[in-house]
Amino acid sequence: MDIKVWMYVVYLAVSVGLTIWVARALSRNGQVFLEEVFSDERLARAVNSLLVVGFYLLNLGYVTVAMKHDDPVLSTSQAMEELSLKIGLVLLVLGALHFFNVFALGRYRRNRLRQLATHPPVAPIGRLPMPATPYAPQPAGAHPPTNPPTR
């Protein structure tokens, strides 16, 4: 086998190995985060599984697309340089996918917590004046006055 084939073999082995390692680490350690985000363990497990599948599809798809190298590889040093470039790009894609997921899930969590908040998001700045005399109770079926009394 020539140098280029060895470069492809090493690239695939390292890239697939990194993808599997990162996916397992994110799945294992992200479970707690997802349970906090969704506040439902069953939903968190399902989303975690879907994220892992999407992670594998995106990253392994990128690895296979980026594998092609048109120029001839004539030396071991040239193969190492090309290999480091390709593996570096794989690591950048892994990191970008991770940060995108954390950003999106963090945003979802903030919105969910904001909806569950029991206090107003801004402190009140004043109070409405109360009328000096309360409105007279209306008999059943009567329409309320169109112009409320003024001071």
N, CA and C of each residue as an Amber inpcrd file, in Angstrom:
protein
   453
   0.8410000  -1.1810000   0.0000000   0.0000000   0.0000000   0.0000000
   0.8820000   1.2400000   0.0000000   0.4150000   2.2560000  -0.7010000
   1.1940000   3.4900000  -0.7420000   0.8550000   4.3870000   0.4520000
   1.5450000   5.5020000   0.5390000   1.4120000   6.4120000   1.6820000
   0.0000000   6.9880000   1.7800000  -0.6120000   7.2790000   0.6360000
  -1.9370000   7.8850000   0.6400000  -2.9860000   6.9460000   1.2390000
  -2.8970000   5.6580000   0.9390000  -3.8440000   4.6920000   1.4940000
  -3.6670000   4.5920000   3.0030000  -2.4120000   4.5680000   3.4590000
  -2.1650000   4.5400000   4.9010000  -2.7110000   5.7960000   5.5720000
  -2.5700000   6.9180000   4.8990000  -3.1060000   8.1650000   5.4340000
  -4.6200000   8.0500000   5.6050000  -5.3040000   7.4900000   4.6080000
  -6.7520000   7.3100000   4.6960000  -7.1290000   6.3660000   5.8440000
  -6.3860000   5.2890000   6.0040000  -6.6750000   4.3110000   7.0560000
  -6.5170000   4.9570000   8.4380000  -5.4230000   5.6750000   8.6240000
  -5.1940000   6.3320000   9.9120000  -6.2560000   7.4060000  10.1450000
  -6.5830000   8.1730000   9.1150000  -7.6030000   9.2150000   9.2320000
  -8.9380000   8.6270000   9.6510000  -9.3660000   7.5590000   8.9950000
 -10.6410000   6.9340000   9.3450000 -10.6130000   6.3600000  10.7600000
  -9.5230000   5.6870000  11.1120000  -9.4360000   5.0840000  12.4510000
  -9.4960000   6.1570000  13.5360000  -8.7270000   7.2330000  13.3800000
  -8.7030000   8.2850000  14.3890000 -10.0350000   9.0240000  14.4190000
 -10.5740000   9.3540000  13.2650000 -11.8210000  10.1220000  13.2130000
 -13.0030000   9.3410000  13.7710000 -13.1280000   8.0930000  13.4000000
 -14.2310000   7.2740000  13.9030000 -14.0480000   7.0380000  15.4010000
 -12.8230000   6.7700000  15.8310000 -12.5580000   6.5850000  17.2550000
 -12.8990000   7.8260000  18.0650000 -12.4800000   9.0000000  17.5770000
 -12.8070000  10.2510000  18.2630000 -14.3140000  10.4890000  18.3020000
 -14.9760000  10.2100000  17.2090000 -16.4270000  10.4150000  17.1430000
 -17.1420000   9.5360000  18.1630000 -16.7590000   8.2740000  18.2420000
 -17.3970000   7.3590000  19.1910000 -17.1040000   7.7900000  20.6310000
 -15.8580000   8.1470000  20.9110000 -15.4790000   8.5580000  22.2680000
 -16.2400000   9.8170000  22.6950000 -16.2740000  10.8210000  21.8170000
 -16.9600000  12.0710000  22.1530000 -18.4630000  11.8340000  22.2920000
 -19.0550000  11.0470000  21.4130000 -20.5000000  10.7810000  21.4940000
 -20.8570000  10.0930000  22.8080000 -20.0560000   9.1160000  23.2150000
 -20.3330000   8.4250000  24.4840000 -20.1690000   9.3620000  25.6730000
 -19.1200000  10.1720000  25.6540000 -18.8930000  11.1110000  26.7620000
 -20.0170000  12.1340000  26.8460000 -20.4150000  12.6790000  25.7120000
 -21.4970000  13.6630000  25.7190000 -22.8200000  13.0360000  26.1400000
 -23.0720000  11.8290000  25.6950000 -24.3140000  11.1550000  26.0490000
 -24.3590000  10.8710000  27.5430000 -23.2750000  10.3470000  28.0740000
 -23.2250000   9.9890000  29.4970000 -23.3050000  11.2350000  30.3890000
 -22.5060000  12.2370000  30.0870000 -22.4460000  13.4250000  30.9340000
 -23.5650000  14.4190000  30.6300000 -24.1320000  14.3600000  29.4610000
 -25.2030000  15.2830000  29.0990000 -26.5630000  14.8580000  29.6050000
 -26.6860000  13.6240000  30.0820000 -27.9760000  13.1340000  30.5650000
 -28.5000000  13.9940000  31.7150000 -27.6270000  14.3490000  32.6430000
 -28.0390000  15.1760000  33.7850000 -28.5120000  16.5420000  33.3010000
 -27.7790000  17.1200000  32.3650000 -28.1550000  18.4180000  31.8090000
 -29.5170000  18.3420000  31.1190000 -29.7380000  17.2970000  30.3410000
 -31.0150000  17.1530000  29.6370000 -32.1730000  16.9320000  30.6030000
 -31.9310000  16.2140000  31.6940000 -32.9910000  16.0390000  32.6870000
 -33.3570000  17.3810000  33.3190000 -32.3640000  18.2390000  33.5210000
 -32.6340000  19.5730000  34.0580000 -33.3880000  20.4230000  33.0350000
 -32.9980000  20.3130000  31.7740000 -33.6200000  21.1170000  30.7190000
 -35.0890000  20.7370000  30.5490000 -35.3650000  19.4360000  30.4840000
 -36.7190000  18.9950000  30.1800000 -37.5440000  18.6530000  31.4120000
 -36.9220000  18.5110000  32.5600000 -37.5660000  18.1410000  33.8210000
 -38.4440000  16.8820000  33.6760000 -38.0150000  15.9860000  32.8020000
 -38.7030000  14.7060000  32.5990000 -37.6370000  13.7040000  32.1710000
 -37.3880000  12.6960000  33.0110000 -36.2960000  11.7500000  32.7510000
 -36.5080000  10.9590000  31.4560000 -37.7250000  10.5340000  31.2200000
 -38.0110000   9.7440000  30.0110000 -37.7860000  10.5660000  28.7410000
 -38.2680000  11.7970000  28.7490000 -38.0600000  12.6880000  27.6010000
 -36.5730000  12.9960000  27.4270000 -35.8480000  13.1840000  28.5230000
 -34.4160000  13.4730000  28.4560000 -33.6520000  12.3050000  27.8320000
 -34.0080000  11.0810000  28.1970000 -33.3400000   9.9050000  27.5960000
 -33.6160000   9.8270000  26.1040000 -34.8630000  10.0890000  25.7110000
 -35.2160000  10.0300000  24.2810000 -34.4770000  11.0990000  23.4930000
 -34.4360000  12.3230000  24.0230000 -33.7220000  13.4010000  23.3300000
 -32.2320000  13.0960000  23.2840000 -31.6960000  12.5250000  24.3470000
 -30.2820000  12.1610000  24.3720000 -29.9700000  11.1520000  23.2680000
 -30.8090000  10.1500000  23.1110000 -30.6020000   9.1560000  22.0440000
 -30.6820000   9.7970000  20.6660000 -31.6480000  10.6760000  20.4750000
 -31.7750000  11.3540000  19.1810000 -30.5710000  12.2440000  18.8960000
 -30.0720000  12.9340000  19.9160000 -28.8870000  13.7760000  19.7330000
 -27.6590000  12.9450000  19.3750000 -27.5220000  11.7750000  19.9960000
 -26.3770000  10.9050000  19.6850000 -26.4570000  10.4210000  18.2400000
 -27.6410000  10.0120000  17.7980000 -27.7880000   9.5530000  16.4110000
 -27.4790000  10.6910000  15.4390000 -28.0250000  11.8670000  15.7040000
 -27.7390000  13.0120000  14.8430000 -26.2670000  13.3740000  14.8490000
 -25.6250000  13.2660000  16.0070000 -24.2050000  13.5430000  16.1370000
 -23.3970000  12.5810000  15.2720000 -23.7120000  11.2850000  15.3580000
 -23.0150000  10.2960000  14.5260000 -23.2290000  10.5770000  13.0390000
 -24.4640000  10.8380000  12.6600000 -24.7460000  11.0720000  11.2390000
 -23.9970000  12.2930000  10.7070000 -24.0710000  13.3990000  11.4300000
 -23.3860000  14.6060000  10.9670000 -21.8760000  14.4450000  10.9360000
 -21.3210000  13.9170000  12.0020000 -19.8740000  13.8570000  12.0740000
 -19.2970000  12.8010000  11.1410000 -19.8800000  11.6180000  11.1120000
 -19.3480000  10.5900000  10.2090000 -19.5980000  10.9570000   8.7480000
 -20.6780000  11.6570000   8.4850000 -20.8870000  12.1660000   7.1260000
 -19.8110000  13.1540000   6.7340000 -19.4580000  14.0430000   7.6550000
 -18.3780000  14.9920000   7.3710000 -17.0510000  14.2710000   7.1810000
 -16.7760000  13.2780000   8.0260000 -15.5150000  12.5290000   7.9220000
 -15.3890000  11.8810000   6.5500000 -16.4460000  11.2770000   6.0630000
 -16.3620000  10.5990000   4.7620000 -16.2660000  11.5960000   3.6100000
 -16.9590000  12.7200000   3.7050000 -16.8710000  13.7270000   2.6380000
 -15.4830000  14.3660000   2.6000000 -14.9200000  14.6170000   3.7720000
 -13.6090000  15.2830000   3.8500000 -12.4490000  14.3350000   3.6230000
 -12.7090000  13.0710000   3.4260000 -11.6140000  12.1080000   3.2560000
 -10.8830000  12.2810000   1.9290000 -11.5690000  12.6970000   0.9080000
 -10.9780000  12.7880000  -0.4230000  -9.8360000  13.8020000  -0.4490000
  -8.7430000  13.4080000  -1.0820000  -7.5750000  14.2750000  -1.2500000
  -7.0630000  14.0870000  -2.6790000  -7.2000000  15.1340000  -3.4940000
  -6.8860000  15.0150000  -4.9200000  -5.3960000  14.9850000  -5.2290000
  -4.6040000  15.7380000  -4.4940000  -3.1710000  15.8240000  -4.7890000
  -2.4570000  14.5410000  -4.3770000  -1.3980000  14.1800000  -5.1010000
  -0.6340000  12.9960000  -4.6980000   0.1350000  13.2600000  -3.4050000
   0.2580000  12.2260000  -2.5990000   1.0190000  12.3050000  -1.3560000
   2.3200000  11.5540000  -1.5980000   3.4350000  12.2970000  -1.6230000
   4.7040000  11.7110000  -2.0150000   5.6140000  11.3670000  -0.8480000
   5.3710000  11.9380000   0.3120000   6.2530000  11.6620000   1.4460000
   5.4320000  11.4690000   2.7180000   6.0880000  10.8790000   3.6960000
   5.4340000  10.6620000   4.9810000   5.1200000  11.9850000   5.6630000
   5.9930000  12.9630000   5.5660000   5.7400000  14.2550000   6.2010000
   4.5370000  14.9480000   5.5570000   4.4030000  14.8460000   4.2580000
   3.2410000  15.4170000   3.5790000   1.9560000  14.7090000   4.0260000
   2.0350000  13.3910000   4.2030000   0.8820000  12.6260000   4.6740000
   0.5110000  13.0510000   6.0990000   1.5120000  13.2610000   6.9450000
   1.2440000  13.6920000   8.3260000   0.6040000  15.0790000   8.3650000
   1.0750000  15.9790000   7.4970000   0.4990000  17.3190000   7.4450000
  -0.9530000  17.2740000   6.9970000  -1.2260000  16.5020000   5.9700000
  -2.6070000  16.3770000   5.4890000  -3.4890000  15.6970000   6.5310000
  -2.9320000  14.6830000   7.1920000  -3.6640000  13.9720000   8.2360000
  -3.9940000  14.9010000   9.4020000  -3.0400000  15.7280000   9.8100000
  -3.2990000  16.6500000  10.9240000  -4.3570000  17.6850000  10.5400000
  -4.3400000  18.1360000   9.2940000  -5.3610000  19.0770000   8.8320000
  -6.7460000  18.4300000   8.8760000  -6.8440000  17.2210000   8.3620000
  -8.1430000  16.5470000   8.3160000  -8.6640000  16.2260000   9.7130000
  -7.8090000  15.7360000  10.5960000  -8.2380000  15.4150000  11.9540000
  -8.5690000  16.6940000  12.7220000  -7.8080000  17.7530000  12.4900000
  -8.1140000  19.0340000  13.1230000  -9.4780000  19.5460000  12.7150000
  -9.8250000  19.4030000  11.4490000 -11.1520000  19.8240000  10.9900000
 -12.2560000  18.9700000  11.6190000 -11.9900000  17.6750000  11.7750000
 -12.9620000  16.8060000  12.4330000 -13.1820000  17.2710000  13.8700000
 -12.0960000  17.6050000  14.5740000 -12.2250000  18.0810000  15.9530000
 -12.9860000  19.3970000  16.0170000 -12.7500000  20.2830000  15.0600000
 -13.4990000  21.5480000  15.0350000 -14.9880000  21.3100000  14.7930000
 -15.3060000  20.3810000  13.9170000 -16.7120000  20.0520000  13.6650000
 -17.3420000  19.4520000  14.9260000 -16.6130000  18.5530000  15.6030000
 -17.1240000  17.9800000  16.8530000 -17.3970000  19.0740000  17.8820000
 -16.4650000  19.9940000  18.0270000 -16.6430000  21.0840000  18.9770000
 -17.7950000  21.9980000  18.5970000 -17.9230000  22.3180000  17.3200000
 -19.0120000  23.1850000  16.8670000 -20.3730000  22.5290000  17.1090000
 -20.4830000  21.2390000  16.8310000 -21.7400000  20.5330000  17.0890000
 -22.0750000  20.5370000  18.5760000 -21.0670000  20.3300000  19.4040000
 -21.2860000  20.3170000  20.8450000 -21.7620000  21.6870000  21.3370000
 -21.0740000  22.7490000  20.9360000 -21.4640000  24.0720000  21.4010000
 -22.8260000  24.4930000  20.8600000 -23.1570000  24.0990000  19.6490000
 -24.4830000  24.4060000  19.1220000 -25.5640000  23.7270000  19.9590000
 -25.3540000  22.4460000  20.2910000 -26.3340000  21.7280000  21.1060000
 -26.4830000  22.3620000  22.4860000 -25.3650000  22.6890000  23.1190000
 -25.4290000  23.2910000  24.4540000 -26.1320000  24.6470000  24.3840000
 -25.8270000  25.4380000  23.3730000 -26.4690000  26.7450000  23.2140000
 -27.9780000  26.5930000  23.0280000 -28.3850000  25.7080000  22.1250000
 -29.8170000  25.5330000  21.8370000 -30.5600000  24.9940000  23.0550000
 -29.9870000  24.0150000  23.7380000 -30.6570000  23.4580000  24.9050000
 -30.6730000  24.4470000  26.0690000 -29.6200000  25.2210000  26.2230000
 -29.5960000  26.2420000  27.2680000 -30.6390000  27.3080000  27.0260000
 -30.8100000  27.6830000  25.7990000 -31.8280000  28.6710000  25.4560000
 -33.2320000  28.1280000  25.7190000 -33.4490000  26.8720000  25.3450000
 -34.7440000  26.2350000  25.6140000 -35.0030000  26.2000000  27.1200000
 -33.9790000  25.8580000  27.9040000 -34.1170000  25.7850000  29.3570000
 -34.4640000  27.1550000  29.9430000 -33.7820000  28.2030000  29.4970000
 -34.0690000  29.5530000  29.9990000 -35.5110000  29.9500000  29.6960000
 -35.9710000  29.6660000  28.4880000 -37.3540000  30.0010000  28.1280000
 -38.3510000  29.2250000  28.9760000 -38.0700000  27.9500000  29.2280000
 -38.9650000  27.1330000  30.0450000 -38.9990000  27.6570000  31.4730000
 -37.8440000  28.0010000  32.0210000 -37.8050000  28.5240000  33.3860000
 -38.4900000  29.8860000  33.4770000 -38.3700000  30.6850000  32.4400000
 -39.0330000  31.9900000  32.4260000 -40.5460000  31.8130000  32.4360000
 -41.0450000  30.8140000  31.7230000 -42.4840000  30.5690000  31.7000000
 -42.9920000  30.0390000  33.0360000 -42.1320000  29.3210000  33.7600000
 -42.5390000  28.7620000  35.0440000 -42.3830000  29.7420000  36.1970000
 -41.7560000  30.8690000  35.9650000 -41.5150000  31.8330000  37.0320000
 -42.8430000  32.3620000  37.5730000 -42.9210000  32.4890000  38.9060000
 -44.1580000  32.9490000  39.5260000 -44.1550000  34.4440000  39.7930000
 -43.0530000  35.0800000  39.7130000 -42.9910000  36.5150000  39.9650000
 -42.7980000  37.2510000  38.6450000 -43.1850000  38.5110000  38.5950000
 -43.0330000  39.2570000  37.3440000 -41.5500000  39.4600000  37.0290000
 -41.2070000  39.5360000  35.7550000 -39.7990000  39.6900000  35.3910000
 -39.2260000  41.0440000  35.7810000 -40.0850000  42.0570000  35.9850000
 -39.6400000  43.4010000  36.3560000 -40.4300000  43.8230000  37.5960000
 -39.7550000  44.4500000  38.5440000 -40.4340000  44.9150000  39.7470000
 -41.4150000  46.0180000  39.3850000 -42.5510000  46.0820000  40.0880000
 -43.5130000  47.1490000  39.7930000 -42.9150000  48.5140000  40.1440000
 -43.2700000  49.5330000  39.3510000 -42.7110000  50.8670000  39.5860000
 -43.7150000  51.8120000  40.2400000 -44.9240000  51.4050000  40.4050000
 -45.9350000  52.2650000  41.0240000 -47.2140000  51.4970000  41.2530000
 -48.1850000  52.2020000  41.7640000 -49.4810000  51.5870000  42.0250000
 -50.5670000  52.4420000  41.3850000 -51.6220000  51.7920000  40.9900000
 -52.7720000  52.5040000  40.4500000 -53.5770000  53.0810000  41.6090000
 -54.1190000  54.2860000  41.4480000 -54.9220000  54.8630000  42.5440000
 -56.2360000  54.1100000  42.6780000 -56.6500000  53.9420000  43.8990000
 -57.9270000  53.2880000  44.1820000 -59.0110000  54.3580000  44.2330000
 -60.2050000  54.0820000  43.7130000 -61.2940000  55.0770000  43.7860000
 -61.6910000  55.2970000  45.2420000 -62.1170000  56.5350000  45.5240000
 -62.4930000  56.8930000  46.8930000 -63.7130000  56.1080000  47.3520000
 -64.6830000  55.9250000  46.4640000 -65.8750000  55.1630000  46.8170000
 -65.9480000  53.9530000  45.9090000 -66.2090000  52.8400000  46.4940000
 -66.3180000  51.6510000  45.6340000 -67.5710000  51.7350000  44.7730000
 -67.5560000  51.0420000  43.6810000 -68.7070000  51.0060000  42.8030000
 -69.8660000  50.3320000  43.5140000 -71.0500000  50.8140000  43.2430000
 -72.2530000  50.2180000  43.8390000 -72.5080000  48.8890000  43.1610000
 -72.8390000  47.8850000  43.8990000 -73.1240000  46.5870000  43.2710000
 -74.3430000  46.6880000  42.3640000 -74.2550000  46.0490000  41.2560000
 -75.3390000  46.0690000  40.2770000 -76.2240000  44.8420000  40.4720000
 -77.5400000  45.0220000  40.2640000 -78.4010000  43.8340000  40.3560000
 -78.0790000  42.8800000  39.2140000 -78.4030000  41.6260000  39.4160000
 -78.1170000  40.6010000  38.4150000 -78.7860000  40.9590000  37.0980000
 -78.0950000  40.8530000  36.0180000 -78.6260000  41.1320000  34.6920000
 -78.4930000  42.5720000  34.2740000 -78.1020000  43.4670000  35.1680000
 -77.9470000  44.8820000  34.8070000 -76.5980000  45.0690000  34.1330000
 -76.5450000  46.0310000  33.2540000 -75.3020000  46.3340000  32.5650000
 -74.4770000  47.3000000  33.3970000 -73.1780000  47.1460000  33.3930000
 -72.3470000  48.0880000  34.1510000 -72.3710000  49.4610000  33.4810000
 -72.1110000  50.5140000  34.2460000 -72.1310000  51.8530000  33.6450000
 -71.0480000  51.9770000  32.5790000 -71.3600000  52.7530000  31.5390000
 -70.3850000  52.9000000  30.4570000 -69.2720000  53.8410000  30.8320000
 -69.5550000  54.8240000  31.6490000 -68.5170000  55.7650000  32.1020000
 -68.3590000  55.6110000  33.6120000 -67.2580000  55.0820000  34.0620000
 -67.0840000  54.9330000  35.5040000 -66.9390000  56.3170000  36.1470000
 -67.3170000  56.4490000  37.4060000 -67.2250000  57.7570000  38.0810000
 -65.7830000  58.2190000  38.1320000 -65.5810000  59.5050000  38.0250000
 -64.2460000  60.0890000  38.1060000 -64.1380000  60.9320000  39.3430000
 -62.9800000  61.3120000  39.7090000 -62.7610000  62.1420000  40.8970000
 -62.8800000  63.5940000  40.5880000
